[in-house]
């Protein structure tokens, strides 16, 4: 039997990038996967061939999350594994950071995991081995220029991870964070395009600038992040909780 056989895994932001890589890896380990996100077409395309369910919801909308989770539960059973992966980033100097951009960033990266985890918690507590993995970032462990809102939100997500891990330590639920460095996803591609537009560099030069953060001289691969997530989801890793696992090629925090 595969290690996660029969367990229902819900992955937010599961339509592309890290979320899709995580979903595929969980499915390969036997989990019954549901992809949650806002774009139904993208989710269905991602689920094709993976025998995954689709739950359409904006993670910042508590009512939509509750309704989508109810549908996912009816289709695939109670949630035993939750991967909070949905995220978004905007870059701007702090002096030009307005309240609307701040709230957009914190809503997706911090409010979203709170809302989805709260909705799934009864299922997780009833599971034989409940698992919550928050996909944070190295921005949860250090600061980056022009990313004050994103760094604040991801630091907050790590704080939530650690607090909830302690609160649930007497249960069978573990709560951990995976902190990727710059990863080869659409999100980083958009960041490179923004850098190029603001600095006059070419997109390749901007991408190289991001790669230099990684001592290995490259972007992290989504499947490398997925492997770390799956490790934390395995039933035998019940003593690993409240941790922040960096997947960043040795980047100094």
URQUIDA-V919929 format. One record per residue. N is the residue number from 0. SS is DSSP state (hx for helix, st for strand, lp for the rest). Layout:
# URQUIDA-V919929
N | SS
N | SS
This chain:
# URQUIDA-V919929
0 | lp
1 | lp
2 | lp
3 | lp
4 | lp
5 | lp
6 | lp
7 | st
8 | st
9 | st
10 | st
11 | st
12 | lp
13 | lp
14 | lp
15 | lp
16 | hx
17 | hx
18 | hx
19 | hx
20 | hx
21 | hx
22 | hx
23 | hx
24 | hx
25 | hx
26 | hx
27 | hx
28 | lp
29 | lp
30 | lp
31 | st
32 | st
33 | st
34 | st
35 | st
36 | st
37 | lp
38 | lp
39 | hx
40 | hx
41 | hx
42 | hx
43 | hx
44 | hx
45 | hx
46 | hx
47 | lp
48 | lp
49 | lp
50 | lp
51 | lp
52 | st
53 | st
54 | st
55 | st
56 | lp
57 | lp
58 | lp
59 | lp
60 | lp
61 | hx
62 | hx
63 | hx
64 | hx
65 | hx
66 | hx
67 | hx
68 | hx
69 | hx
70 | hx
71 | hx
72 | hx
73 | hx
74 | hx
75 | hx
76 | lp
77 | lp
78 | st
79 | st
80 | st
81 | st
82 | st
83 | st
84 | lp
85 | lp
86 | lp
87 | lp
88 | lp
89 | lp
90 | lp
91 | lp
92 | lp
93 | hx
94 | hx
95 | hx
96 | lp
97 | lp
98 | hx
99 | hx
100 | hx
101 | hx
102 | hx
103 | hx
104 | hx
105 | hx
106 | hx
107 | hx
108 | hx
109 | hx
110 | hx
111 | hx
112 | hx
113 | hx
114 | hx
115 | hx
116 | hx
117 | hx
118 | hx
119 | hx
120 | hx
121 | hx
122 | hx
123 | hx
124 | hx
125 | hx
126 | lp
127 | lp
128 | lp
129 | st
130 | st
131 | st
132 | st
133 | st
134 | st
135 | lp
136 | lp
137 | hx
138 | hx
139 | hx
140 | lp
141 | lp
142 | lp
143 | lp
144 | lp
145 | lp
146 | lp
147 | hx
148 | hx
149 | hx
150 | hx
151 | hx
152 | hx
153 | hx
154 | hx
155 | hx
156 | hx
157 | hx
158 | hx
159 | hx
160 | hx
161 | hx
162 | hx
163 | hx
164 | hx
165 | hx
166 | hx
167 | lp
168 | lp
169 | lp
170 | lp
171 | lp
172 | st
173 | st
174 | st
175 | st
176 | st
177 | st
178 | st
179 | st
180 | lp
181 | lp
182 | st
183 | lp
184 | lp
185 | hx
186 | hx
187 | hx
188 | hx
189 | hx
190 | hx
191 | hx
192 | hx
193 | hx
194 | hx
195 | hx
196 | hx
197 | hx
198 | hx
199 | lp
200 | lp
201 | lp
202 | hx
203 | hx
204 | hx
205 | hx
206 | hx
207 | hx
208 | hx
209 | hx
210 | hx
211 | lp
212 | lp
213 | lp
214 | lp
215 | lp
216 | lp
217 | lp
218 | lp
219 | st
220 | lp
221 | hx
222 | hx
223 | hx
224 | hx
225 | hx
226 | hx
227 | hx
228 | hx
229 | hx
230 | hx
231 | hx
232 | hx
233 | lp
234 | hx
235 | hx
236 | hx
237 | lp
238 | lp
239 | lp
240 | lp
241 | lp
242 | lp
243 | st
244 | st
245 | st
246 | st
247 | lp
248 | lp
249 | lp
250 | lp
251 | lp
252 | lp
